[in-house]
Amino acid sequence: MTTAVAEPRQDGQMTHREILEMLAGLLAALFTAIVSSTIVSNALPTIIGELKGSQTQYTWVVTISLLTMTITTPIWAKLSDLFNKKLLVQLAIVLFVIGSIFAGMSTNVPMLLVFRGVQGVAMGGLTALAQSIIGSVIPPRERGRYSGYMGGVMALATVSGPLIGGIIVDTSWLGWRWCFYVCVPLAVFSLYMLQRYLHVSTVRREVTIDYLGAVLIAITAGLPLIWVSFAGSSYDWLSWQTAAFLGASLVAGIGAYVQETHHREALVPITVMRTRTTALAIAGSLAVGIAMFGAPVFLGQYFQIARDHTPTEAGLLMIPLMLGSLVGTAGSGQFITRTGRWKNIMVGAAALLIVGLLLLGTIDHATPLWHVSCFMVLVGIGMGGLLQNLVLAVQNTVDVTEVGAASGTVSFFRSLGGAIGVSVLGAVLANDVKDRIATGLTGLGIDPSKASSGSTSTLDVHALPAPVAHVVRGAYGDSTSVIFLVAGIAAIVTLLSVLAIKEVPLRRTVHKAADDEPAVEAEVQHVG
């Protein structure tokens, strides 16, 4: 027996005004969470320098939050199907505020890493719960417009984070600690707005938490991220350490599959993943995650190192990517709401994403910036047109009681793809840059082995002699094209996945009615 508990409503659904009031708080929380994942990009050299950290710790300041966000997203998503969504999203916001305040107070890198991890846990909650709440109160037929708002906020936050961080670092009276403090007021505002305006049903029933599944999922997702963070530097890519990491991850993955298949409250429902739409949306989300998390990181580095721009200037140069994302999310959302059709818009977005990434795969240290800007617009439109619509397609195939787990599953694999993809592309970039610098230094009559033994980092280009700095800038500029070429090839999987998805008409109700079953059953494709 289940009993719906919610504030009384005459028609059982929220009005447009009520949805907008609720979204104001929800999107404010989501914006702060996503911004916090990218705001440190342009500030890291200053942060690590002041805290006297190492290059490995430099990487982990970014990786740790992405790791904990990826691992906890499906856990938060499943909890949203079992407990009060409003209480959970408020808990995530409070956790985020605590992590942000103490990260800003850090006196050493280990302390910073711990509270960046706390931020990541909260980010996983906010990402999963935002999608779950929207799926619980808005029918799929009307959800395109609001999903467009959500996707636009996510894109805006992803791209504007480096700009905000750059401005903070370049403003001497603020200091890098405000990269963490700046999000707190907005998080508090979102807490107030959600407390006042969010009204969402809660299903009261006997709850069983899949603790073993949570542990196995965490191991399965975490070990590959730890592996790619150290492979190529602490040990070879082909080594016993690699075999140990990937072997343990495979064993944990098999255990997670068995556990999730048999547990009645599985964190990642295998029945949902077996549907054709969900399986294809997961495959399509991987490249979207790479573009979403990788483009700001690597383009920001390209503008600062290869093109000699300040952190603030690098952030401003990212605006075309942001504008493209806004156009893609808002435009696709409005189109889907008016027409009810979503497949063609996603096919076009996937094609634009591939073209944009492949064009970025042609840039070097001398490419005209307006060319780079045009390429970024294409990537932004493609990313924006896919980001939330892949989730929408999946939500349309499940009932409101499973919308949290279904949405979280897609978000989980998008984040996982982004985390692993960014780490792998970063390793490819590092190796290519190393080779190009060695070749350049040899041309200058400098022994690369002796040059690399110095204490000066190649990231601190201004501290290098002019001829060496020229070599380093050229190496980073020319190597950046390689990683975008790889990303463009990976995005082909997204296009193929979207083409294979069967378009099911968007229903106009939050709950899945009995007459929806034939269309949905046609989507089922048992895997394995």
Buried (B, 14 or more C-beta within 10 A) or exposed (E): EEEEEEEEEEEEBBEEEBBBBBBBBBBBBBBBBBBBBBBBBBBBBBBBEEBEBEEEBBBBBBBBBBBBBBBBBBBBBBBBBBBBBBEBBBBBBBBBBBBBBBBBEBEEBEBBBBBBBBBBBBBBBBBBBBBBBBBBBBBBBBBBBBBBBBBBBBBBBBBBBBBBBBBBBBEEEBBBBBBBBBBBEBBBBBBEBBEEBBBBBBBEEEEEBBEBBBBBBBBBBBBBBBBBBBBBEEBEEEEEBBEEBEEBBEBBBEBBBEBBEEBEBBBBBBBBBBBBBBBBBBBBBBBBBBBBBBBBBBBBBBBBBBBEBBBBBBBBBBBBBBBBBBBBBBBBBEBBBEEBEBBEBBBBBBBBBBBBBBBBBEBEBEBEEEEBBBBBBBBBBBBBBBBBBBBBBBBBBBBBBBBBBBBBBBBBBBBBBBBBBBBBBBBBBBBBBBEBBBEBBEEEEBEBEEBEEEEEBBBEBEEBEEBBBBBBBBBBBBBBBBBBBBBBBBBBBBBEBBBEBBBBEBBEEBEBEEEBEEBBEEBEEEEE
